[in-house]
């Protein structure tokens, strides 16, 4: 006797094709978002490291003298 589970089922085939397409699209969006977040984090770390080195290698700016406030009479 033949196994009925091995018979071709066009409805199941279409459903699985649609599910596979939806899963592939969702995976693509998730991977793209992960890459965007990785690029943003890498850019932020590069900027922080650059700013730290620039601050360490440049002399501090001279402090500004404040102008005296006038008193109202």
C-alpha positions as CSV (number, residue, x, y, z in Angstrom):
1,X,0.0,0.0,0.0
2,X,1.3,3.5,-0.9
3,X,2.0,6.0,1.8
4,X,-0.6,8.9,1.4
5,X,1.9,11.4,3.0
6,X,4.2,11.1,0.0
7,X,1.5,12.1,-2.5
8,X,1.8,15.5,-4.2
9,X,-0.4,18.2,-2.6
10,X,-0.7,21.3,-4.7
11,X,-2.4,23.3,-2.0
12,X,0.3,22.5,0.6
13,X,3.0,23.2,-2.0
14,X,1.6,26.7,-2.7
15,X,1.2,27.4,1.0
16,X,4.8,26.4,1.7
17,X,6.0,28.5,-1.2
18,X,4.2,31.6,0.1
19,X,5.5,30.9,3.6
20,X,9.0,30.5,2.3
21,X,8.8,33.8,0.4
22,X,7.5,35.7,3.4
23,X,10.2,34.2,5.7
24,X,12.9,35.2,3.1
25,X,11.6,38.8,3.0
26,X,11.5,39.0,6.8
27,X,15.0,37.6,7.0
28,X,16.2,40.1,4.5
29,X,14.7,43.0,6.4
30,X,16.2,41.8,9.7
31,X,19.6,41.3,8.2
32,X,19.5,44.8,6.7
33,X,18.5,46.4,10.0
34,X,21.3,44.5,11.7
35,X,23.8,45.8,9.2
36,X,22.5,49.4,9.6
37,X,22.9,49.1,13.4
38,X,26.4,47.7,13.1
39,X,27.4,50.5,10.8
40,X,26.0,53.1,13.1
41,X,27.7,51.6,16.1
42,X,31.1,51.4,14.3
43,X,30.8,55.0,13.1
44,X,30.0,56.2,16.7
45,X,33.0,54.3,18.1
46,X,35.3,55.7,15.4
47,X,34.1,59.2,16.2
48,X,34.5,58.7,19.9
49,X,38.0,57.4,19.5
50,X,39.0,60.2,17.1
51,X,37.5,62.8,19.4
52,X,39.4,61.3,22.4
53,X,42.8,61.4,20.5
54,X,42.2,64.9,19.2
55,X,41.3,66.2,22.7
56,X,44.5,64.5,24.1
57,X,46.8,65.9,21.5
58,X,45.6,69.5,21.2
59,X,46.4,72.0,23.9
60,X,43.4,73.2,26.0
61,X,41.7,76.5,25.0
62,X,42.5,79.5,27.2
63,X,39.7,80.3,29.6
64,X,37.6,83.3,28.8
65,X,37.4,86.1,31.3
66,X,33.9,87.1,32.3
67,X,32.8,90.7,31.9
68,X,31.8,92.3,35.2
69,X,28.0,92.7,35.6
70,X,26.6,96.1,36.2
71,X,24.4,96.6,39.2
72,X,21.1,98.3,38.7
73,X,20.4,101.2,41.1
